[in-house]
């Protein structure tokens, strides 16, 4: 498990990968507040 809070704090751009597939990517400021995929919303 990765530290999601740390990633939100220091990253400019995030890529969410699950089971080897890119689920979502974008600016860290929008990734979690405006997530498009349900898997990203559940982190």
C-alpha positions as CSV (number, residue, x, y, z in Angstrom):
1,X,0.0,0.0,0.0
2,X,1.2,3.4,-0.9
3,X,0.8,6.6,1.2
4,X,-1.9,8.4,-0.7
5,X,-1.7,11.5,1.5
6,X,2.0,11.8,0.7
7,X,1.3,11.5,-3.0
8,X,-1.4,14.2,-2.9
9,X,1.0,16.5,-1.0
10,X,4.1,16.2,-3.2
11,X,3.1,15.2,-6.7
12,X,2.2,17.5,-9.6
13,X,0.8,14.7,-11.7
14,X,-0.6,11.3,-10.6
15,X,-1.2,8.0,-12.5
16,X,-3.5,5.5,-10.8
17,X,-2.6,1.9,-12.0
18,X,-4.7,-1.1,-11.0
19,X,-3.9,-4.7,-12.1
20,X,-1.4,-3.3,-14.6
21,X,-3.8,-1.0,-16.3
22,X,-3.8,2.8,-16.2
23,X,-7.1,3.7,-14.7
24,X,-6.8,7.4,-14.5
25,X,-4.2,10.1,-14.7
26,X,-4.0,13.9,-14.3
27,X,-3.0,16.7,-12.1
28,X,-2.8,15.7,-8.4
29,X,-5.1,18.6,-7.4
30,X,-7.9,17.2,-9.5
31,X,-7.3,13.5,-9.4
32,X,-9.1,12.8,-6.2
33,X,-11.6,15.7,-6.0
34,X,-12.8,15.1,-9.6
35,X,-12.2,11.4,-10.1
36,X,-13.9,10.0,-13.1
37,X,-13.4,6.3,-12.3
38,X,-15.1,4.6,-9.3
39,X,-11.8,2.8,-8.4
40,X,-10.1,6.2,-8.0
41,X,-13.0,7.5,-6.0
42,X,-12.7,4.6,-3.5
43,X,-9.0,5.3,-2.6
